[in-house]
Amino acid sequence: MLFTIKTVVGRENIVIDNVATRARSGNLAQVKAFIHPEEIKGYVFVEGDIKEIERAVQDVPHVRGLIKKPIEMEQVKRYLQPKTVI
């Protein structure tokens, strides 16, 4: 399932690095993948178990909150398509 982490605008990549490091060091194997579309400022999407995601984002700088309602992959799929350069 995909969940949304609210972040400080412009700090999305720092949040991804910190949460991923915490997930690895804390043996949170159910935190699997991160998506940060450049078009969406202040949000990071993370795939995994909500309990482990909550533990991974706890006290991470620049995290403003966690939206516990899961979202469907179809909602972010359009951001995963490669853009053609004209």
C-alpha positions in Angstrom: 0.0 0.0 0.0 1.1 3.6 -0.6 1.0 6.2 2.0 1.8 9.9 1.9 4.4 11.7 4.0 3.9 15.5 4.3 7.2 17.3 4.3 8.7 20.8 4.3 8.7 22.1 0.7 12.1 21.6 -0.9 13.2 19.0 1.7 11.6 16.0 0.1 14.9 14.3 -0.9 16.4 14.8 2.6 13.3 13.2 4.1 13.6 10.2 1.8 17.2 9.8 2.7 16.6 10.0 6.5 13.5 7.7 6.4 15.3 5.1 4.2 18.3 5.1 6.5 16.1 4.7 9.6 14.2 1.9 7.9 17.4 0.0 7.1 19.0 0.5 10.5 15.8 -0.3 12.3 15.2 -3.5 10.4 11.9 -2.1 9.1 11.7 -4.4 6.1 8.2 -3.5 5.2 9.2 0.1 4.2 9.9 -0.7 0.5 9.9 2.2 -2.0 9.7 6.0 -2.1 8.2 8.1 -4.9 8.8 11.9 -5.1 7.3 13.4 -8.2 8.9 16.8 -8.9 5.4 18.2 -9.8 4.1 17.6 -6.3 5.9 19.8 -3.7 5.9 18.9 0.0 4.8 15.3 -0.4 6.6 11.9 -0.6 4.8 8.7 -1.3 6.1 5.5 0.4 5.1 1.9 -0.1 4.9 -0.4 2.9 3.2 -1.3 6.2 1.7 1.7 8.0 3.0 0.6 11.4 6.6 0.5 10.2 6.3 3.7 8.2 5.1 5.4 11.4 8.1 4.2 13.2 10.5 5.2 10.4 9.2 8.8 10.2 9.0 9.4 13.9 11.2 12.5 14.9 12.6 12.8 11.4 13.5 16.4 10.6 11.4 18.2 8.0 8.5 15.7 8.3 5.2 17.5 8.9 3.0 14.5 9.2 1.9 11.2 7.8 -1.4 10.7 6.1 -2.6 7.3 7.2 -5.2 6.8 4.5 -3.7 4.6 1.8 -3.8 5.8 -1.8 -4.1 3.7 -4.9 -1.1 3.1 -7.2 -3.3 4.4 -10.1 -3.3 7.8 -8.5 0.5 8.2 -8.8 1.0 6.1 -11.9 0.9 9.1 -14.2 3.9 10.6 -12.4 5.9 7.4 -13.1 5.6 7.7 -16.9 8.7 9.0 -18.7 8.3 12.4 -20.2 9.2 12.8 -23.9 11.5 15.7 -24.7 10.4 17.8 -27.6 
